Amino acid sequence: MIVKEFETHSLRHLISPAHRLNPMVLVGPTYLYVWLSLYLRFTDTPYVTFMALSTLIANLLDTARPFFSYPLLMVSLDIIHTIPILLIVNDFSTFNNPILSMTPARGPKKHLKRLAAPSSWMLDKLSGTYAPRPSPGPHKLRESLPLTIFLRNRLKYALTGREVTSIVKQRLIKIDGKVRTDETYPAGFMDVISIEKSGEHFRLLYDVKGRFTIHRITPEEASYKLLKVRRVAIGARGVPHIVTHDGRTIRYPDPLIQVNDTVKFDLEQGKIVDYVKFDTGNIVMITGGRNMGRAGVIVHREKHIGGFDIVHVKDSLERTFATRYVTFSCLKHAGSQTSSVTNIFVIGEGTKPWISLPKGKGTKLTISEERDVRRKQKASE
């Protein structure tokens, strides 16, 4: 009984107003708390460490809260608790936390490491640290080829990037009939590159190993290109239009043209000449995936609800392979159809392509067959 009275008396003794602790006792922990918050704010301390230490000190202050009855001190404790929150909201970049970061990036990226460059460029590892980064344009970075790579590494018309710059600044290079003076302009699949001074015309296509190849074409073929329809929509004032894979917006197309169809576009007139439907029996070229660069005729299409459709294609050697195909989504309220990225590009009607194919005609050979071809070439020489 004596112990209980003593315990009760001790507790009352601590909590009673007459024996409250001096508020100045918390000046030291409060100063330490503010100083630690500011120090961690302006240093490269990890975010997790900062929050752990801040929480520890805040808990120590909360432990002493019941022993004080001063309203001003209670308010000051609440203000102190908000200091780390205000510091965090002020600048998340200090803690290198991309998930919680609220500050925008410091501009677009301007460099590209050589090892991070697409394999379709066929760049070696030891010729430098960086690779020319394609400028923003109609094609994505990993689906394009900058002019510097084309003129210097492929055609060997230049030895350095400075020579490439001097060539394009003379307005000698045209892409799709327009002069381009940017040495890192992103030329992509089906683009026509013309050099009028030498009378040469090229079309960017993939070989059977998924690499951009040098494919020379005639001036007649250089007057048009094939465009894949990515979107069919109705714009302002009810104007129908289509959006193609190279970023073009063509108004008033044929009403029968749908997503994933291919249109034949005249570069001189800027108009659609003809179109071909994405349908079984038409010849296509694969533009993505493991079979990139292969050509063949569509044989069968498997529909998978809620997943990717699979399209089976047969090449000229009667070899069948399969690739992904994404169905389009129909937006009824906008009267538009939009398709995600697909691996199939229709290049002709039936078995006859509308463009000339590069070496190999889109037929992929096995390793032993490639060896036999090389042996025949050496024997003929």
Order of alpha helices (4+ residues) and beta strands (2+ residues): alpha-alpha-alpha-alpha-beta-alpha-beta-beta-beta-beta-beta-beta-beta-beta-beta-beta-beta-beta-beta-beta-beta-beta-beta-beta-beta-beta-beta-alpha
